[in-house]
Amino acid sequence: MQLTRLIYASTISDELSVEEIKSIVKAARQGNPASGLTGLLYFNRRYFLQCLEGARTEVNDTFHRIQKDKRHKNIVILEYNEITERIFPDWSMGYLPESNTTQTVYMRFANNPIFNPYLMRGKSALGLVKALKETLSTK
Ligand SMILES: Cc1cc2nc3c(=O)[nH]c(=O)nc-3n(C[C@H](O)[C@H](O)[C@H](O)COP(=O)(O)O)c2cc1C
């Protein structure tokens, strides 16, 4: 089965609390290992940026489920590709809230200082995700 990577942006629903974000990550970490999915969930107060990688059918099935989730909206695919290698082989779902460190990483790939994934090119979003991995690894 083809290995694929999908990166999307979405907007956090108005009523979403920190606890709810934690429960999303928990659900992802519980569900993803059985499907062989790995990836990263990055967010600030307004937006999610998620990278999902794994078998094409599993990435698609999970993404369809995620799209129906009322905890976010305006879901836009930024990048979708067949790949030969995962970025996150060790992470069923890396969880990364915005911080001063991640903001500096973001500035490498963006022309605006406030994180907004909708303004990013697919290739820049991919570059960001790869660079954020280094932040995860050193935590
Ligand atoms: C931003 C966001 C990211 C999510 N990421 C995942 C994920 O990586 N894997 C997963 O199984 N569910 C993820 N979920 C949760 C799914 O949307 C869904 O609630 C969960 O898979 C349970 O689906 P079910 O109730 O249809 O069984 C995510 C939800 C949101 C809002």
The ligand as a Gaussian input file, in Angstrom:
#p B3LYP/6-31G(d) Opt

LIG

0 1
 C       -7.617000      18.684000      14.523000
 C       -8.019000      17.245000      14.729000
 C       -7.083000      16.230000      14.505000
 C       -7.431000      14.897000      14.683000
 N       -6.505000      13.928000      14.421000
 C       -6.857000      12.625000      14.526000
 C       -5.928000      11.596000      14.187000
 O       -4.777000      11.842000      13.812000
 N       -6.351000      10.309000      14.297000
 C       -7.612000       9.977000      14.717000
 O       -7.921000       8.783000      14.786000
 N       -8.496000      10.929000      15.059000
 C       -8.152000      12.244000      14.969000
 N       -9.054000      13.216000      15.315000
 C      -10.342000      12.806000      15.905000
 C      -11.336000      12.384000      14.845000
 O      -11.896000      13.540000      14.241000
 C      -12.459000      11.552000      15.470000
 O      -13.071000      12.257000      16.503000
 C      -11.918000      10.265000      16.047000
 O      -11.123000       9.608000      15.107000
 C      -13.062000       9.320000      16.486000
 O      -13.886000       9.081000      15.390000
 P      -15.251000       8.261000      15.547000
 O      -15.992000       8.912000      16.671000
 O      -15.948000       8.381000      14.219000
 O      -14.838000       6.878000      15.897000
 C       -8.741000      14.557000      15.126000
 C       -9.667000      15.583000      15.340000
 C       -9.324000      16.907000      15.150000
 C      -10.339000      17.992000      15.405000

